[in-house]
């Protein structure tokens, strides 16, 4: 079982559940992870690999720790060893402080291995041994000395971090025992990985590793965390370099992504895997141009074309000020009543076309510029502006030429 980015503690778009007292988004993430564990146990997995970011915060509260630990215990109670590598949300900014998952190691929890530095652990499973090479997220302050970064630009420092990752991965590959299946379990950014839509969470100066570095042929599978979108960056080649993606949706930027985990059959030079979806909370974005004579009907039609039942929903509609009174807002909200949560209903109100025309259009304007501005004030003509201007310019030029002759 390969899973990652559980992010217990994300509570955005949630509310307190009256029965449990827990935030409903925490319940969502827990339910998604438990669904994944059910599927993994049914499939007969022999080891579970967690590729980092157990929590949203580096200092999770006791409730978040309890809920995540209860999921992990379901695996260990079934005799499944769990190997966890630390991600950027797991490690504190200060090197002397404990990381968010270190408690498992401190308590000596049976069959849970927490790897927070580049190292190899050999796991004995019912199907034989497997080697797990850990490449956790590296903090610059811990990986590079002050002397190494003194006087260096951001770009130069990033290159030093790329070199550190490359050096560690090569070292791990060279330490593997031959003949035993091996996995690189990592939490970092591999170049060309597709990010979720939206602004994303990554600093442009974050080091990005070449696929060829991660895909060292000494490994039989590369189990990645950090990027929330499931993908294989080394398709049809050895070894697969797979991001399992986050276990549930974290925001609207991930609304169109399937969420889940990976079941991999790891063998020397012949690994196969499959992605297994979980029923994550759906996020539905509705964006509609309602500047028509019957705007309410247009909005209701757009809502009916989406499955909003039990989903987190965001609605935005565009409309001119003169048509705004025609929107029957209660009917719109009633149409959204099946949603789990309506985050926002946003109205993008355009200026009154006649008022805009009177204020901006005057005889001092160049005719071409005046026409362009006029088309911008007309909702039904705006999208055809380029085509209309292509035909209009020769006619305007001809009229101007005639005026000069006269």
C-alpha positions as CSV (number, residue, x, y, z in Angstrom):
1,X,0.0,0.0,0.0
2,X,1.4,3.4,-1.1
3,X,-0.4,6.4,0.3
4,X,0.6,10.0,1.1
5,X,-0.5,13.5,2.1
6,X,-3.2,12.6,4.7
7,X,-3.2,16.2,6.0
8,X,-5.3,15.5,9.0
9,X,-6.2,18.9,10.4
10,X,-7.5,20.7,7.3
11,X,-10.7,22.2,8.4
12,X,-11.5,24.7,5.7
13,X,-15.1,24.2,4.4
14,X,-16.0,22.2,7.4
15,X,-18.2,22.5,10.5
16,X,-18.5,20.8,13.8
17,X,-20.3,17.5,13.6
18,X,-23.0,17.4,16.2
19,X,-22.6,13.6,16.9
20,X,-18.8,13.4,17.2
21,X,-17.8,16.9,18.0
22,X,-15.2,16.7,15.3
23,X,-14.8,19.0,12.4
24,X,-16.5,17.4,9.4
25,X,-13.4,17.9,7.2
26,X,-11.3,15.9,9.7
27,X,-14.0,13.2,9.5
28,X,-13.8,13.3,5.7
29,X,-10.0,12.7,5.6
30,X,-10.3,10.0,8.2
31,X,-13.1,8.3,6.3
32,X,-11.1,8.4,3.1
33,X,-8.1,6.9,4.7
34,X,-10.1,4.2,6.4
35,X,-11.7,3.4,3.1
36,X,-8.2,3.1,1.5
37,X,-7.1,0.8,4.4
38,X,-10.2,-1.4,3.9
39,X,-9.4,-1.8,0.2
40,X,-5.7,-2.5,1.0
41,X,-6.5,-5.1,3.6
42,X,-9.0,-6.8,1.2
43,X,-6.3,-6.8,-1.5
44,X,-3.9,-8.6,0.9
45,X,-1.1,-6.0,1.1
46,X,2.0,-7.1,3.0
47,X,3.4,-3.7,3.8
48,X,2.1,-0.1,3.9
49,X,4.3,2.9,2.8
50,X,3.3,6.4,3.8
51,X,5.1,9.1,1.8
52,X,4.8,12.0,4.2
53,X,2.6,14.8,5.5
54,X,0.4,13.1,8.1
55,X,-1.0,16.4,9.3
56,X,-1.7,19.9,8.0
57,X,0.3,21.5,10.8
58,X,3.8,20.8,12.1
59,X,2.3,20.9,15.6
60,X,-0.9,18.9,15.3
61,X,-3.3,18.9,18.2
62,X,-4.1,15.8,20.2
63,X,-7.3,15.1,18.3
64,X,-5.6,15.1,14.9
65,X,-2.9,12.8,16.3
66,X,-5.4,10.4,17.8
67,X,-7.5,10.1,14.6
68,X,-4.4,9.5,12.4
69,X,-3.0,7.0,14.9
70,X,-6.3,5.1,14.9
71,X,-6.0,4.6,11.2
72,X,-2.4,3.4,11.3
73,X,-3.3,1.0,14.1
74,X,-5.8,-0.7,11.9
75,X,-2.9,-1.7,9.7
76,X,-0.6,-2.8,12.4
77,X,-3.4,-4.7,14.2
78,X,-3.8,-6.7,10.9
79,X,-0.1,-7.5,11.0
80,X,0.9,-5.0,8.3
81,X,4.2,-3.2,8.9
82,X,4.0,0.6,8.3
83,X,6.9,2.6,7.1
84,X,6.5,6.4,7.2
85,X,8.9,9.1,5.8
86,X,8.6,12.6,7.0
87,X,7.3,15.4,4.8
88,X,7.5,19.1,4.9
89,X,4.4,19.4,7.1
90,X,5.8,16.9,9.5
91,X,9.2,18.5,10.3
92,X,9.6,21.5,12.6
93,X,11.5,24.6,11.5
94,X,13.9,24.2,14.4
95,X,16.1,21.1,14.1
96,X,16.1,20.4,17.8
97,X,12.4,20.0,18.0
98,X,10.6,16.6,17.5
99,X,8.8,16.0,14.3
100,X,5.0,15.4,14.1
101,X,5.3,11.6,13.7
102,X,8.3,10.9,15.9
103,X,6.0,9.8,18.8
104,X,5.7,6.3,17.1
105,X,9.4,5.8,17.2
106,X,9.7,7.2,20.7
107,X,7.1,4.9,22.1
108,X,8.5,2.0,20.2
109,X,5.2,1.2,18.5
110,X,5.4,-2.3,17.0
111,X,5.6,-2.5,13.2
112,X,5.7,1.3,12.7
113,X,9.0,2.6,11.3
114,X,9.4,6.4,11.1
115,X,12.3,7.5,8.8
116,X,13.3,11.2,9.1
117,X,16.7,10.9,7.5
118,X,18.1,9.2,4.4
119,X,18.4,5.6,5.5
120,X,17.4,2.0,4.5
121,X,15.2,-0.3,6.5
122,X,14.6,-3.9,5.6
123,X,11.1,-5.2,6.3
124,X,10.3,-8.9,6.6
125,X,6.9,-9.6,5.1
126,X,4.9,-12.7,4.6
127,X,6.0,-12.7,1.0
128,X,9.6,-12.2,1.8
129,X,11.9,-9.2,2.5
130,X,11.7,-5.8,1.0
131,X,14.1,-2.8,1.3
132,X,12.7,0.7,1.9
133,X,15.1,3.5,1.1
134,X,13.9,6.7,2.7
135,X,14.4,10.2,1.2
136,X,12.5,12.6,3.5
137,X,11.9,16.2,2.9
138,X,15.1,18.2,3.6
139,X,15.0,21.5,5.4
140,X,17.7,23.8,4.0
141,X,18.7,24.8,7.5
142,X,19.5,21.2,8.4
143,X,20.9,20.0,5.0
144,X,23.2,23.0,4.4
145,X,25.6,24.7,6.7
146,X,25.8,28.4,7.1
147,X,29.2,28.4,5.5
148,X,27.9,26.6,2.4
149,X,25.1,29.1,1.8
150,X,27.1,32.3,2.8
151,X,26.9,34.8,-0.1
152,X,24.9,32.5,-2.3
153,X,21.8,33.6,-4.2
154,X,18.4,31.9,-3.9
155,X,19.1,30.1,-7.2
156,X,22.5,29.0,-6.1
157,X,21.2,27.7,-2.8
158,X,18.5,25.8,-4.6
159,X,21.1,24.1,-6.7
160,X,23.0,23.1,-3.6
161,X,19.8,21.4,-2.3
162,X,19.3,19.6,-5.6
163,X,22.8,18.3,-5.2
164,X,22.1,17.1,-1.7
165,X,19.0,15.2,-2.8
166,X,20.9,13.7,-5.7
167,X,23.8,12.7,-3.5
168,X,21.6,11.0,-0.9
169,X,19.5,9.1,-3.5
170,X,22.6,7.8,-5.2
171,X,24.1,6.8,-1.8
172,X,20.9,4.9,-0.9
173,X,20.8,3.1,-4.2
174,X,24.4,1.9,-3.7
175,X,23.7,0.6,-0.3
176,X,20.9,-1.8,-1.4
177,X,21.3,-5.5,-1.1
178,X,21.2,-7.1,-4.5
179,X,18.4,-9.5,-5.3
180,X,15.9,-8.0,-2.8
181,X,13.0,-5.9,-4.1
182,X,13.5,-2.2,-3.1
183,X,11.4,0.9,-2.9
184,X,12.5,4.6,-2.8
185,X,10.1,6.2,-0.4
186,X,10.3,10.0,-0.9
187,X,8.8,13.3,-0.2
188,X,10.1,16.0,-2.5
189,X,9.3,17.6,-5.9
190,X,10.2,15.7,-9.1
191,X,10.6,17.9,-12.1
192,X,7.6,18.0,-14.6
193,X,5.2,16.7,-12.0
194,X,1.7,18.1,-12.7
195,X,0.4,20.3,-9.9
196,X,-3.2,20.8,-8.9
197,X,-5.1,23.7,-10.5
198,X,-5.0,27.0,-8.7
199,X,-2.2,28.9,-6.9
200,X,-0.6,25.8,-5.5
201,X,1.5,25.5,-2.4
202,X,5.0,25.4,-3.7
203,X,7.8,28.0,-3.5
204,X,9.3,28.5,-6.9
205,X,12.7,28.2,-5.3
206,X,12.0,24.7,-4.0
207,X,14.4,22.2,-5.4
208,X,13.1,20.0,-8.2
209,X,14.8,16.7,-9.0
210,X,15.2,15.2,-12.4
211,X,13.1,12.1,-13.0
212,X,16.3,10.2,-14.0
213,X,17.7,10.8,-10.5
214,X,14.6,9.5,-8.7
215,X,14.2,6.6,-11.2
216,X,17.5,5.0,-10.3
217,X,17.4,1.5,-11.8
218,X,18.5,0.0,-8.5
219,X,15.0,0.8,-7.2
220,X,12.0,-1.3,-8.3
221,X,9.4,1.3,-7.3
222,X,9.5,4.9,-6.3
223,X,6.7,5.8,-3.9
224,X,6.3,9.6,-3.7
225,X,4.5,12.1,-1.6
226,X,4.3,16.0,-1.7
227,X,2.4,16.5,-5.0
228,X,-1.3,16.0,-4.5
229,X,-2.2,14.8,-7.9
230,X,-1.8,11.0,-8.8
231,X,0.7,10.5,-11.6
232,X,3.5,8.3,-12.9
233,X,6.5,10.3,-14.1
234,X,8.3,7.3,-15.6
235,X,5.5,5.6,-17.5
236,X,6.3,2.4,-19.4
237,X,9.8,2.4,-17.9
238,X,11.6,1.0,-14.9
239,X,11.1,1.9,-12.1
240,X,7.6,3.6,-11.9
241,X,7.9,7.0,-10.2
242,X,4.5,7.4,-8.7
243,X,2.9,10.2,-6.7
244,X,-0.1,8.6,-4.9
245,X,-1.7,12.1,-4.5
246,X,-3.5,13.4,-1.4
247,X,-6.0,11.1,0.3
248,X,-8.8,13.7,0.1
249,X,-9.3,17.1,-1.6
250,X,-7.7,20.0,0.2
251,X,-9.4,22.8,-1.7
252,X,-11.1,23.8,-5.0
253,X,-7.8,23.6,-6.9
254,X,-8.2,19.8,-6.6
255,X,-11.9,19.7,-7.5
256,X,-11.3,17.7,-10.7
257,X,-8.8,15.2,-9.4
258,X,-9.5,11.6,-8.3
259,X,-8.2,10.9,-4.8
260,X,-7.0,7.6,-3.5
261,X,-3.9,5.5,-3.1
262,X,-1.8,2.9,-4.9
263,X,-1.5,-0.9,-4.6
264,X,1.9,-2.0,-6.0
265,X,3.2,-5.5,-6.7
266,X,6.9,-4.9,-6.2
267,X,9.3,-7.3,-7.9
268,X,12.8,-7.0,-9.1
269,X,12.6,-5.2,-12.5
270,X,8.9,-6.1,-12.9
271,X,6.7,-3.9,-10.7
272,X,3.1,-3.4,-11.5
273,X,0.6,-1.1,-9.7
274,X,-2.9,0.2,-9.8
275,X,-4.5,3.4,-8.5
276,X,-7.5,2.9,-6.3
277,X,-10.0,5.8,-5.9
278,X,-11.6,6.7,-2.6
279,X,-15.0,8.5,-2.2
280,X,-13.5,11.8,-1.3
281,X,-15.7,14.8,-0.6
282,X,-16.6,16.5,-3.9
283,X,-15.9,20.1,-4.7
284,X,-18.2,21.7,-7.3
285,X,-17.5,25.0,-9.0
286,X,-20.3,26.6,-11.0
287,X,-19.5,29.6,-13.2
288,X,-22.3,30.9,-15.4
289,X,-22.9,33.9,-17.6
290,X,-26.4,34.9,-16.6
291,X,-26.7,38.2,-18.4
292,X,-29.9,37.2,-20.3
293,X,-33.6,38.2,-20.2
294,X,-34.2,35.2,-17.9
295,X,-31.1,35.1,-15.7
296,X,-32.6,32.9,-13.0
297,X,-33.5,30.2,-15.4
298,X,-29.9,30.3,-16.8
299,X,-28.4,29.9,-13.3
300,X,-30.8,27.1,-12.3
301,X,-30.0,25.3,-15.5
302,X,-26.2,25.5,-14.7
303,X,-26.9,24.2,-11.2
304,X,-29.0,21.3,-12.5
305,X,-26.1,20.2,-14.8
306,X,-23.9,19.7,-11.8
307,X,-24.2,17.1,-9.1
308,X,-24.2,19.3,-6.0
309,X,-25.6,16.7,-3.6
310,X,-23.4,16.4,-0.5
311,X,-20.7,18.5,-2.2
312,X,-18.8,21.7,-1.2
313,X,-20.2,24.2,-3.8
314,X,-19.1,27.6,-5.0
315,X,-21.4,29.5,-7.4
316,X,-20.4,32.6,-9.4
317,X,-22.6,34.3,-12.0
318,X,-22.1,37.3,-14.1
319,X,-24.9,39.7,-14.8
320,X,-25.4,43.4,-15.8
321,X,-26.8,45.8,-13.2
322,X,-30.0,46.3,-15.1
323,X,-30.8,42.6,-15.1
324,X,-29.8,42.0,-11.5
325,X,-33.3,42.5,-10.0
326,X,-34.5,39.7,-12.3
327,X,-32.5,37.1,-10.3
328,X,-34.8,35.2,-7.9
329,X,-32.2,34.5,-5.2
330,X,-34.3,32.3,-3.0
331,X,-34.9,29.9,-5.9
332,X,-31.1,29.8,-6.6
333,X,-30.4,28.9,-2.9
334,X,-33.2,26.3,-2.9
335,X,-31.5,24.7,-5.9
336,X,-28.3,24.4,-3.9
337,X,-30.0,23.0,-0.7
338,X,-28.7,19.5,-1.3
339,X,-25.1,20.6,-1.1
340,X,-23.0,19.7,2.0
341,X,-21.9,23.4,2.1
342,X,-22.4,26.4,-0.1
343,X,-19.1,28.3,0.3
344,X,-20.2,31.4,-1.6
345,X,-22.7,32.7,-4.1
346,X,-20.8,35.5,-5.9
347,X,-22.4,38.0,-8.3
348,X,-20.1,39.7,-10.8
349,X,-22.2,42.7,-11.7
350,X,-21.1,44.5,-14.9
351,X,-21.6,48.2,-15.3
352,X,-24.7,49.6,-17.0
353,X,-23.9,49.6,-20.7
354,X,-25.6,52.9,-21.5
355,X,-23.9,54.6,-18.5
356,X,-20.5,53.3,-19.5
357,X,-21.1,54.4,-23.1
358,X,-22.1,57.9,-22.1
359,X,-19.1,58.3,-19.8
360,X,-16.4,56.9,-22.1
361,X,-17.5,57.5,-25.6
362,X,-17.2,61.0,-26.9
363,X,-16.2,62.7,-30.1
364,X,-12.6,63.2,-29.0
365,X,-11.9,59.5,-29.3
366,X,-10.3,57.8,-32.4
367,X,-13.2,56.0,-34.2
368,X,-11.4,52.6,-34.0
369,X,-10.8,53.1,-30.2
370,X,-14.4,54.3,-29.7
371,X,-15.7,51.2,-31.5
372,X,-13.5,48.9,-29.4
373,X,-14.7,50.5,-26.2
374,X,-18.4,50.3,-27.4
375,X,-18.0,46.5,-28.1
376,X,-16.5,46.1,-24.6
377,X,-19.7,47.4,-23.1
378,X,-21.9,44.9,-24.9
379,X,-22.0,41.4,-23.3
380,X,-23.3,39.8,-26.5
381,X,-20.7,41.4,-28.7
382,X,-17.6,41.2,-26.4
383,X,-16.7,37.6,-27.4
384,X,-16.9,38.5,-31.1
385,X,-14.9,41.7,-30.8
386,X,-11.8,40.6,-32.7
387,X,-13.8,39.4,-35.7
388,X,-16.0,42.5,-35.7
389,X,-13.0,44.8,-35.6
390,X,-11.3,42.9,-38.4
391,X,-14.3,43.8,-40.6
392,X,-14.8,47.3,-39.2
393,X,-11.3,48.7,-39.7
394,X,-11.3,48.7,-43.5
395,X,-14.7,50.5,-43.5
396,X,-13.5,53.0,-41.0
397,X,-10.3,53.6,-43.0
398,X,-12.4,54.1,-46.1
399,X,-14.7,56.6,-44.4
400,X,-11.8,58.6,-43.0
401,X,-10.2,58.7,-46.5
402,X,-13.4,60.1,-48.0
403,X,-13.5,62.8,-45.3
404,X,-9.9,63.9,-46.1
405,X,-10.8,64.2,-49.8
406,X,-13.8,66.3,-49.1
